[in-house]
Amino acid sequence: MTLRLVWFGNDLRCADQNTLSLAASEVDQLICLYFDDPKYKQPSRYATQGMSALRRRF
């Protein structure tokens, strides 16, 4: 059995994750990991609000 870990950064769009597609095709089990950093809840200079509820639920 092969196992691989994919650590998501700030970009959670699965379609843009070449590593995710490659890993899923090569292993029996895939663990996807994302850390919810509190700084992403705060507004930034590019957005008037923090991370949306839909994105947080993902």
All heavy atoms as a GROMACS GRO file, in nm:
protein
  474
    1MET      N    1   0.084  -0.118   0.000
    1MET     CA    2   0.000   0.000   0.000
    1MET      C    3   0.089   0.125   0.000
    1MET      O    4   0.181   0.135   0.080
    1MET     CB    5  -0.090   0.001   0.124
    1MET     CG    6  -0.173   0.125   0.133
    1MET     SD    7  -0.286   0.127   0.272
    1MET     CE    8  -0.179   0.188   0.399
    2THR      N    9   0.061   0.216  -0.089
    2THR     CA   10   0.136   0.341  -0.093
    2THR      C   11   0.049   0.454  -0.038
    2THR      O   12  -0.072   0.459  -0.060
    2THR     CB   13   0.181   0.376  -0.236
    2THR    OG1   14   0.066   0.381  -0.320
    2THR    CG2   15   0.280   0.275  -0.287
    3LEU      N   16   0.113   0.543   0.033
    3LEU     CA   17   0.045   0.654   0.099
    3LEU      C   18   0.121   0.782   0.066
    3LEU      O   19   0.245   0.783   0.062
    3LEU     CB   20   0.046   0.630   0.251
    3LEU     CG   21  -0.008   0.740   0.339
    3LEU    CD1   22  -0.159   0.748   0.326
    3LEU    CD2   23   0.030   0.711   0.484
    4ARG      N   24   0.049   0.888   0.039
    4ARG     CA   25   0.113   1.016   0.011
    4ARG      C   26   0.036   1.127   0.080
    4ARG      O   27  -0.084   1.120   0.096
    4ARG     CB   28   0.118   1.041  -0.139
    4ARG     CG   29   0.197   1.169  -0.171
    4ARG     CD   30   0.225   1.183  -0.316
    4ARG     NE   31   0.329   1.088  -0.354
    4ARG     CZ   32   0.372   1.072  -0.478
    4ARG    NH1   33   0.319   1.142  -0.575
    4ARG    NH2   34   0.466   0.986  -0.506
    5LEU      N   35   0.107   1.231   0.117
    5LEU     CA   36   0.051   1.348   0.181
    5LEU      C   37   0.062   1.467   0.086
    5LEU      O   38   0.168   1.491   0.030
    5LEU     CB   39   0.128   1.379   0.310
    5LEU     CG   40   0.096   1.509   0.381
    5LEU    CD1   41  -0.040   1.499   0.447
    5LEU    CD2   42   0.202   1.540   0.484
    6VAL      N   43  -0.049   1.539   0.068
    6VAL     CA   44  -0.048   1.663  -0.010
    6VAL      C   45  -0.084   1.775   0.085
    6VAL      O   46  -0.188   1.773   0.149
    6VAL     CB   47  -0.148   1.658  -0.128
    6VAL    CG1   48  -0.155   1.793  -0.197
    6VAL    CG2   49  -0.108   1.551  -0.226
    7TRP      N   50   0.005   1.871   0.096
    7TRP     CA   51  -0.014   1.984   0.186
    7TRP      C   52  -0.058   2.103   0.102
    7TRP      O   53   0.017   2.155   0.020
    7TRP     CB   54   0.116   2.014   0.256
    7TRP     CG   55   0.112   2.120   0.361
    7TRP    CD1   56   0.034   2.230   0.366
    7TRP    CD2   57   0.194   2.125   0.477
    7TRP    NE1   58   0.060   2.303   0.476
    7TRP    CE2   59   0.158   2.240   0.547
    7TRP    CE3   60   0.293   2.043   0.528
    7TRP    CZ2   61   0.219   2.277   0.666
    7TRP    CZ3   62   0.353   2.079   0.646
    7TRP    CH2   63   0.317   2.195   0.715
    8PHE      N   64  -0.182   2.147   0.123
    8PHE     CA   65  -0.235   2.262   0.050
    8PHE      C   66  -0.179   2.391   0.108
    8PHE      O   67  -0.168   2.407   0.229
    8PHE     CB   68  -0.388   2.268   0.061
    8PHE     CG   69  -0.460   2.171  -0.026
    8PHE    CD1   70  -0.497   2.047   0.023
    8PHE    CD2   71  -0.490   2.202  -0.157
    8PHE    CE1   72  -0.564   1.957  -0.057
    8PHE    CE2   73  -0.556   2.112  -0.238
    8PHE     CZ   74  -0.593   1.989  -0.187
    9GLY      N   75  -0.148   2.483   0.020
    9GLY     CA   76  -0.111   2.617   0.062
    9GLY      C   77  -0.236   2.703   0.068
    9GLY      O   78  -0.345   2.654   0.101
   10ASN      N   79  -0.225   2.826   0.032
   10ASN     CA   80  -0.340   2.916   0.034
   10ASN      C   81  -0.433   2.892  -0.085
   10ASN      O   82  -0.549   2.930  -0.081
   10ASN     CB   83  -0.290   3.061   0.034
   10ASN     CG   84  -0.400   3.158   0.065
   10ASN    OD1   85  -0.496   3.126   0.134
   10ASN    ND2   86  -0.389   3.278   0.013
   11ASP      N   87  -0.388   2.830  -0.190
   11ASP     CA   88  -0.468   2.804  -0.310
   11ASP      C   89  -0.539   2.670  -0.294
   11ASP      O   90  -0.478   2.565  -0.301
   11ASP     CB   91  -0.379   2.802  -0.433
   11ASP     CG   92  -0.458   2.780  -0.561
   11ASP    OD1   93  -0.582   2.781  -0.556
   11ASP    OD2   94  -0.394   2.763  -0.666
   12LEU      N   95  -0.669   2.674  -0.273
   12LEU     CA   96  -0.745   2.552  -0.248
   12LEU      C   97  -0.820   2.502  -0.371
   12LEU      O   98  -0.896   2.407  -0.363
   12LEU     CB   99  -0.846   2.575  -0.134
   12LEU     CG  100  -0.784   2.610   0.000
   12LEU    CD1  101  -0.893   2.637   0.103
   12LEU    CD2  102  -0.693   2.500   0.048
   13ARG      N  103  -0.798   2.562  -0.487
   13ARG     CA  104  -0.866   2.516  -0.608
   13ARG      C  105  -0.804   2.384  -0.652
   13ARG      O  106  -0.688   2.378  -0.692
   13ARG     CB  107  -0.854   2.620  -0.718
   13ARG     CG  108  -0.925   2.749  -0.683
   13ARG     CD  109  -0.904   2.851  -0.791
   13ARG     NE  110  -0.759   2.878  -0.803
   13ARG     CZ  111  -0.709   2.983  -0.863
   13ARG    NH1  112  -0.789   3.072  -0.917
   13ARG    NH2  113  -0.580   3.001  -0.871
   14CYS      N  114  -0.883   2.278  -0.645
   14CYS     CA  115  -0.832   2.144  -0.679
   14CYS      C  116  -0.790   2.134  -0.825
   14CYS      O  117  -0.695   2.063  -0.857
   14CYS     CB  118  -0.938   2.039  -0.648
   14CYS     SG  119  -0.968   2.023  -0.471
   15ALA      N  120  -0.858   2.204  -0.913
   15ALA     CA  121  -0.826   2.196  -1.056
   15ALA      C  122  -0.686   2.252  -1.086
   15ALA      O  123  -0.624   2.215  -1.185
   15ALA     CB  124  -0.930   2.270  -1.138
   16ASP      N  125  -0.637   2.341  -1.001
   16ASP     CA  126  -0.506   2.403  -1.022
   16ASP      C  127  -0.392   2.328  -0.953
   16ASP      O  128  -0.278   2.371  -0.958
   16ASP     CB  129  -0.506   2.547  -0.969
   16ASP     CG  130  -0.597   2.637  -1.050
   16ASP    OD1  131  -0.636   2.597  -1.161
   16ASP    OD2  132  -0.629   2.746  -1.002
   17GLN      N  133  -0.422   2.219  -0.889
   17GLN     CA  134  -0.323   2.147  -0.810
   17GLN      C  135  -0.269   2.028  -0.888
   17GLN      O  136  -0.319   1.917  -0.880
   17GLN     CB  137  -0.385   2.099  -0.678
   17GLN     CG  138  -0.438   2.209  -0.590
   17GLN     CD  139  -0.327   2.292  -0.529
   17GLN    OE1  140  -0.213   2.249  -0.519
   17GLN    NE2  141  -0.360   2.412  -0.487
   18ASN      N  142  -0.165   2.050  -0.967
   18ASN     CA  143  -0.104   1.941  -1.043
   18ASN      C  144  -0.051   1.832  -0.952
   18ASN      O  145  -0.059   1.713  -0.983
   18ASN     CB  146   0.008   1.995  -1.131
   18ASN     CG  147  -0.044   2.087  -1.238
   18ASN    OD1  148  -0.158   2.076  -1.279
   18ASN    ND2  149   0.040   2.178  -1.282
   19THR      N  150   0.003   1.871  -0.838
   19THR     CA  151   0.055   1.774  -0.742
   19THR      C  152  -0.055   1.683  -0.692
   19THR      O  153  -0.035   1.563  -0.676
   19THR     CB  154   0.120   1.848  -0.622
   19THR    OG1  155   0.218   1.937  -0.672
   19THR    CG2  156   0.181   1.752  -0.525
   20LEU      N  157  -0.173   1.738  -0.669
   20LEU     CA  158  -0.285   1.658  -0.621
   20LEU      C  159  -0.326   1.554  -0.724
   20LEU      O  160  -0.345   1.437  -0.691
   20LEU     CB  161  -0.403   1.750  -0.588
   20LEU     CG  162  -0.530   1.683  -0.538
   20LEU    CD1  163  -0.505   1.608  -0.407
   20LEU    CD2  164  -0.640   1.786  -0.520
   21SER      N  165  -0.338   1.592  -0.848
   21SER     CA  166  -0.376   1.498  -0.955
   21SER      C  167  -0.271   1.388  -0.970
   21SER      O  168  -0.306   1.270  -0.982
   21SER     CB  169  -0.390   1.572  -1.088
   21SER     OG  170  -0.490   1.668  -1.079
   22LEU      N  171  -0.146   1.426  -0.969
   22LEU     CA  172  -0.038   1.328  -0.983
   22LEU      C  173  -0.036   1.232  -0.865
   22LEU      O  174  -0.028   1.110  -0.883
   22LEU     CB  175   0.096   1.400  -0.994
   22LEU     CG  176   0.218   1.311  -1.011
   22LEU    CD1  177   0.210   1.232  -1.141
   22LEU    CD2  178   0.345   1.395  -1.007
   23ALA      N  179  -0.046   1.285  -0.745
   23ALA     CA  180  -0.043   1.200  -0.626
   23ALA      C  181  -0.161   1.104  -0.624
   23ALA      O  182  -0.146   0.986  -0.592
   23ALA     CB  183  -0.044   1.287  -0.500
   24ALA      N  184  -0.279   1.151  -0.659
   24ALA     CA  185  -0.399   1.066  -0.657
   24ALA      C  186  -0.388   0.951  -0.757
   24ALA      O  187  -0.441   0.843  -0.733
   24ALA     CB  188  -0.522   1.150  -0.687
   25SER      N  189  -0.318   0.972  -0.865
   25SER     CA  190  -0.306   0.866  -0.966
   25SER      C  191  -0.198   0.764  -0.933
   25SER      O  192  -0.195   0.656  -0.991
   25SER     CB  193  -0.277   0.927  -1.103
   25SER     OG  194  -0.147   0.984  -1.107
   26GLU      N  195  -0.111   0.795  -0.837
   26GLU     CA  196   0.003   0.708  -0.807
   26GLU      C  197  -0.007   0.631  -0.676
   26GLU      O  198   0.075   0.544  -0.652
   26GLU     CB  199   0.131   0.791  -0.802
   26GLU     CG  200   0.172   0.850  -0.934
   26GLU     CD  201   0.300   0.930  -0.924
   26GLU    OE1  202   0.344   0.961  -0.811
   26GLU    OE2  203   0.357   0.961  -1.029
   27VAL      N  204  -0.104   0.662  -0.591
   27VAL     CA  205  -0.107   0.602  -0.458
   27VAL      C  206  -0.239   0.533  -0.428
   27VAL      O  207  -0.339   0.554  -0.497
   27VAL     CB  208  -0.080   0.709  -0.349
   27VAL    CG1  209   0.056   0.771  -0.365
   27VAL    CG2  210  -0.188   0.815  -0.349
   28ASP      N  211  -0.236   0.450  -0.323
   28ASP     CA  212  -0.357   0.384  -0.277
   28ASP      C  213  -0.436   0.473  -0.182
   28ASP      O  214  -0.559   0.472  -0.184
   28ASP     CB  215  -0.322   0.253  -0.205
   28ASP     CG  216  -0.254   0.155  -0.298
   28ASP    OD1  217  -0.300   0.140  -0.413
   28ASP    OD2  218  -0.153   0.094  -0.256
   29GLN      N  219  -0.366   0.547  -0.098
   29GLN     CA  220  -0.430   0.637  -0.004
   29GLN      C  221  -0.362   0.774  -0.011
   29GLN      O  222  -0.240   0.783  -0.018
   29GLN     CB  223  -0.420   0.586   0.139
   29GLN     CG  224  -0.507   0.466   0.165
   29GLN     CD  225  -0.510   0.432   0.313
   29GLN    OE1  226  -0.421   0.467   0.389
   29GLN    NE2  227  -0.615   0.363   0.354
   30LEU      N  228  -0.447   0.877  -0.009
   30LEU     CA  229  -0.398   1.014  -0.019
   30LEU      C  230  -0.452   1.095   0.097
   30LEU      O  231  -0.573   1.098   0.120
   30LEU     CB  232  -0.442   1.076  -0.152
   30LEU     CG  233  -0.397   1.218  -0.181
   30LEU    CD1  234  -0.245   1.224  -0.192
   30LEU    CD2  235  -0.459   1.267  -0.310
   31ILE      N  236  -0.363   1.157   0.171
   31ILE     CA  237  -0.403   1.244   0.281
   31ILE      C  238  -0.384   1.388   0.234
   31ILE      O  239  -0.275   1.427   0.194
   31ILE     CB  240  -0.319   1.218   0.407
   31ILE    CG1  241  -0.339   1.075   0.454
   31ILE    CG2  242  -0.354   1.318   0.517
   31ILE    CD1  243  -0.246   1.033   0.565
   32CYS      N  244  -0.492   1.467   0.241
   32CYS     CA  245  -0.485   1.608   0.203
   32CYS      C  246  -0.488   1.691   0.332
   32CYS      O  247  -0.575   1.672   0.416
   32CYS     CB  248  -0.602   1.646   0.115
   32CYS     SG  249  -0.602   1.556  -0.041
   33LEU      N  250  -0.392   1.782   0.344
   33LEU     CA  251  -0.375   1.857   0.467
   33LEU      C  252  -0.379   2.006   0.438
   33LEU      O  253  -0.316   2.054   0.344
   33LEU     CB  254  -0.239   1.820   0.528
   33LEU     CG  255  -0.204   1.876   0.663
   33LEU    CD1  256  -0.299   1.826   0.771
   33LEU    CD2  257  -0.062   1.838   0.697
   34TYR      N  258  -0.454   2.078   0.521
   34TYR     CA  259  -0.460   2.224   0.513
   34TYR      C  260  -0.468   2.278   0.654
   34TYR      O  261  -0.551   2.233   0.733
   34TYR     CB  262  -0.582   2.270   0.432
   34TYR     CG  263  -0.599   2.419   0.433
   34TYR    CD1  264  -0.518   2.501   0.356
   34TYR    CD2  265  -0.696   2.479   0.512
   34TYR    CE1  266  -0.533   2.639   0.359
   34TYR    CE2  267  -0.712   2.616   0.515
   34TYR     CZ  268  -0.630   2.695   0.438
   34TYR     OH  269  -0.644   2.831   0.440
   35PHE      N  270  -0.382   2.372   0.688
   35PHE     CA  271  -0.388   2.436   0.819
   35PHE      C  272  -0.464   2.566   0.807
   35PHE      O  273  -0.436   2.649   0.722
   35PHE     CB  274  -0.246   2.463   0.872
   35PHE     CG  275  -0.176   2.340   0.917
   35PHE    CD1  276  -0.084   2.278   0.836
   35PHE    CD2  277  -0.206   2.283   1.040
   35PHE    CE1  278  -0.019   2.163   0.878
   35PHE    CE2  279  -0.143   2.168   1.082
   35PHE     CZ  280  -0.050   2.107   1.001
   36ASP      N  281  -0.562   2.581   0.895
   36ASP     CA  282  -0.645   2.702   0.898
   36ASP      C  283  -0.572   2.810   0.978
   36ASP      O  284  -0.578   2.814   1.099
   36ASP     CB  285  -0.780   2.670   0.961
   36ASP     CG  286  -0.876   2.786   0.956
   36ASP    OD1  287  -0.856   2.877   0.874
   36ASP    OD2  288  -0.972   2.785   1.034
   37ASP      N  289  -0.499   2.893   0.908
   37ASP     CA  290  -0.422   2.999   0.971
   37ASP      C  291  -0.515   3.116   1.006
   37ASP      O  292  -0.585   3.167   0.920
   37ASP     CB  293  -0.313   3.046   0.874
   37ASP     CG  294  -0.211   3.137   0.939
   37ASP    OD1  295  -0.242   3.201   1.041
   37ASP    OD2  296  -0.098   3.143   0.887
   38PRO      N  297  -0.517   3.161   1.131
   38PRO     CA  298  -0.605   3.270   1.172
   38PRO      C  299  -0.586   3.399   1.091
   38PRO      O  300  -0.679   3.477   1.078
   38PRO     CB  301  -0.568   3.294   1.319
   38PRO     CG  302  -0.509   3.165   1.364
   38PRO     CD  303  -0.441   3.107   1.243
   39LYS      N  304  -0.469   3.419   1.032
   39LYS     CA  305  -0.448   3.543   0.956
   39LYS      C  306  -0.536   3.549   0.831
   39LYS      O  307  -0.564   3.656   0.780
   39LYS     CB  308  -0.301   3.562   0.920
   39LYS     CG  309  -0.251   3.472   0.810
   39LYS     CD  310  -0.105   3.501   0.780
   39LYS     CE  311  -0.056   3.410   0.670
   39LYS     NZ  312   0.085   3.430   0.641
   40TYR      N  313  -0.583   3.434   0.781
   40TYR     CA  314  -0.668   3.433   0.663
   40TYR      C  315  -0.812   3.474   0.695
   40TYR      O  316  -0.892   3.495   0.606
   40TYR     CB  317  -0.668   3.297   0.596
   40TYR     CG  318  -0.534   3.260   0.540
   40TYR    CD1  319  -0.475   3.138   0.567
   40TYR    CD2  320  -0.463   3.350   0.459
   40TYR    CE1  321  -0.350   3.105   0.516
   40TYR    CE2  322  -0.338   3.318   0.408
   40TYR     CZ  323  -0.283   3.195   0.438
   40TYR     OH  324  -0.160   3.164   0.388
   41LYS      N  325  -0.845   3.486   0.824
   41LYS     CA  326  -0.979   3.532   0.864
   41LYS      C  327  -0.989   3.683   0.858
   41LYS      O  328  -1.098   3.739   0.860
   41LYS     CB  329  -1.010   3.484   1.005
   41LYS     CG  330  -1.016   3.333   1.017
   41LYS     CD  331  -1.038   3.292   1.161
   41LYS     CE  332  -1.028   3.141   1.173
   41LYS     NZ  333  -1.035   3.097   1.313
   42GLN      N  334  -0.875   3.750   0.853
   42GLN     CA  335  -0.870   3.896   0.855
   42GLN      C  336  -0.871   3.953   0.714
   42GLN      O  337  -0.819   3.891   0.622
   42GLN     CB  338  -0.743   3.941   0.928
   42GLN     CG  339  -0.729   3.886   1.067
   42GLN     CD  340  -0.842   3.928   1.158
   42GLN    OE1  341  -0.889   4.041   1.152
   42GLN    NE2  342  -0.888   3.835   1.241
   43PRO      N  343  -0.928   4.073   0.698
   43PRO     CA  344  -0.919   4.140   0.568
   43PRO      C  345  -0.773   4.165   0.529
   43PRO      O  346  -0.687   4.178   0.615
   43PRO     CB  347  -0.992   4.272   0.591
   43PRO     CG  348  -1.077   4.250   0.711
   43PRO     CD  349  -1.004   4.149   0.796
   44SER      N  350  -0.748   4.169   0.400
   44SER     CA  351  -0.614   4.198   0.351
   44SER      C  352  -0.620   4.320   0.261
   44SER      O  353  -0.727   4.375   0.236
   44SER     CB  354  -0.558   4.078   0.273
   44SER     OG  355  -0.627   4.065   0.150
   45ARG      N  356  -0.508   4.357   0.208
   45ARG     CA  357  -0.508   4.473   0.117
   45ARG      C  358  -0.574   4.440  -0.017
   45ARG      O  359  -0.604   4.528  -0.094
   45ARG     CB  360  -0.367   4.526   0.096
   45ARG     CG  361  -0.274   4.430   0.027
   45ARG     CD  362  -0.138   4.490   0.013
   45ARG     NE  363  -0.047   4.395  -0.048
   45ARG     CZ  364   0.069   4.426  -0.095
   45ARG    NH1  365   0.112   4.550  -0.090
   45ARG    NH2  366   0.147   4.334  -0.149
   46TYR      N  367  -0.596   4.311  -0.046
   46TYR     CA  368  -0.658   4.270  -0.170
   46TYR      C  369  -0.806   4.237  -0.154
   46TYR      O  370  -0.879   4.228  -0.252
   46TYR     CB  371  -0.588   4.147  -0.227
   46TYR     CG  372  -0.440   4.171  -0.251
   46TYR    CD1  373  -0.345   4.110  -0.172
   46TYR    CD2  374  -0.398   4.259  -0.350
   46TYR    CE1  375  -0.210   4.132  -0.192
   46TYR    CE2  376  -0.263   4.283  -0.370
   46TYR     CZ  377  -0.170   4.220  -0.292
   46TYR     OH  378  -0.037   4.244  -0.312
   47ALA      N  379  -0.853   4.215  -0.033
   47ALA     CA  380  -0.992   4.178  -0.009
   47ALA      C  381  -1.046   4.255   0.112
   47ALA      O  382  -0.974   4.278   0.208
   47ALA     CB  383  -1.004   4.028   0.015
   48THR      N  384  -1.172   4.291   0.105
   48THR     CA  385  -1.232   4.368   0.215
   48THR      C  386  -1.275   4.278   0.330
   48THR      O  387  -1.304   4.326   0.438
   48THR     CB  388  -1.353   4.448   0.165
   48THR    OG1  389  -1.447   4.358   0.107
   48THR    CG2  390  -1.312   4.551   0.064
   49GLN      N  391  -1.283   4.149   0.305
   49GLN     CA  392  -1.316   4.055   0.412
   49GLN      C  393  -1.217   3.940   0.409
   49GLN      O  394  -1.144   3.923   0.314
   49GLN     CB  395  -1.457   4.002   0.396
   49GLN     CG  396  -1.478   3.919   0.269
   49GLN     CD  397  -1.620   3.871   0.255
   49GLN    OE1  398  -1.709   3.930   0.312
   49GLN    NE2  399  -1.641   3.767   0.181
   50GLY      N  400  -1.219   3.862   0.512
   50GLY     CA  401  -1.130   3.746   0.517
   50GLY      C  402  -1.186   3.633   0.431
   50GLY      O  403  -1.269   3.654   0.343
   51MET      N  404  -1.142   3.514   0.457
   51MET     CA  405  -1.183   3.396   0.381
   51MET      C  406  -1.335   3.376   0.393
   51MET      O  407  -1.392   3.387   0.501
   51MET     CB  408  -1.110   3.273   0.437
   51MET     CG  409  -1.131   3.148   0.357
   51MET     SD  410  -1.050   3.005   0.432
   51MET     CE  411  -0.879   3.049   0.418
   52SER      N  412  -1.399   3.345   0.282
   52SER     CA  413  -1.544   3.327   0.281
   52SER      C  414  -1.584   3.200   0.356
   52SER      O  415  -1.504   3.108   0.374
   52SER     CB  416  -1.596   3.320   0.138
   52SER     OG  417  -1.556   3.198   0.078
   53ALA      N  418  -1.710   3.194   0.397
   53ALA     CA  419  -1.761   3.077   0.470
   53ALA      C  420  -1.755   2.952   0.384
   53ALA      O  421  -1.724   2.842   0.432
   53ALA     CB  422  -1.904   3.103   0.516
   54LEU      N  423  -1.781   2.964   0.255
   54LEU     CA  424  -1.776   2.849   0.163
   54LEU      C  425  -1.634   2.793   0.155
   54LEU      O  426  -1.613   2.672   0.162
   54LEU     CB  427  -1.825   2.890   0.024
   54LEU     CG  428  -1.830   2.781  -0.081
   54LEU    CD1  429  -1.927   2.671  -0.039
   54LEU    CD2  430  -1.871   2.838  -0.214
   55ARG      N  431  -1.539   2.881   0.144
   55ARG     CA  432  -1.399   2.836   0.136
   55ARG      C  433  -1.354   2.774   0.268
   55ARG      O  434  -1.285   2.673   0.269
   55ARG     CB  435  -1.309   2.954   0.101
   55ARG     CG  436  -1.168   2.913   0.074
   55ARG     CD  437  -1.089   3.027   0.020
   55ARG     NE  438  -0.954   2.983  -0.010
   55ARG     CZ  439  -0.857   3.062  -0.044
   55ARG    NH1  440  -0.878   3.192  -0.058
   55ARG    NH2  441  -0.737   3.015  -0.070
   56ARG      N  442  -1.396   2.831   0.379
   56ARG     CA  443  -1.360   2.774   0.509
   56ARG      C  444  -1.423   2.636   0.528
   56ARG      O  445  -1.363   2.547   0.585
   56ARG     CB  446  -1.404   2.867   0.622
   56ARG     CG  447  -1.326   2.998   0.623
   56ARG     CD  448  -1.360   3.083   0.740
   56ARG     NE  449  -1.341   3.016   0.866
   56ARG     CZ  450  -1.224   2.989   0.921
   56ARG    NH1  451  -1.114   3.025   0.859
   56ARG    NH2  452  -1.215   2.928   1.035
   57ARG      N  453  -1.544   2.617   0.479
   57ARG     CA  454  -1.611   2.488   0.493
   57ARG      C  455  -1.539   2.380   0.413
   57ARG      O  456  -1.531   2.266   0.454
   57ARG     CB  457  -1.756   2.499   0.449
   57ARG     CG  458  -1.837   2.375   0.481
   57ARG     CD  459  -1.982   2.394   0.454
   57ARG     NE  460  -2.001   2.458   0.326
   57ARG     CZ  461  -2.114   2.514   0.287
   57ARG    NH1  462  -2.218   2.513   0.365
   57ARG    NH2  463  -2.123   2.570   0.168
   58PHE      N  464  -1.483   2.417   0.298
   58PHE     CA  465  -1.407   2.322   0.218
   58PHE      C  466  -1.291   2.266   0.297
   58PHE      O  467  -1.264   2.152   0.302
   58PHE     CB  468  -1.355   2.389   0.090
   58PHE     CG  469  -1.257   2.303   0.015
   58PHE    CD1  470  -1.302   2.204  -0.068
   58PHE    CD2  471  -1.120   2.322   0.029
   58PHE    CE1  472  -1.213   2.125  -0.138
   58PHE    CE2  473  -1.030   2.244  -0.040
   58PHE     CZ  474  -1.077   2.144  -0.124
   0.00000   0.00000   0.00000
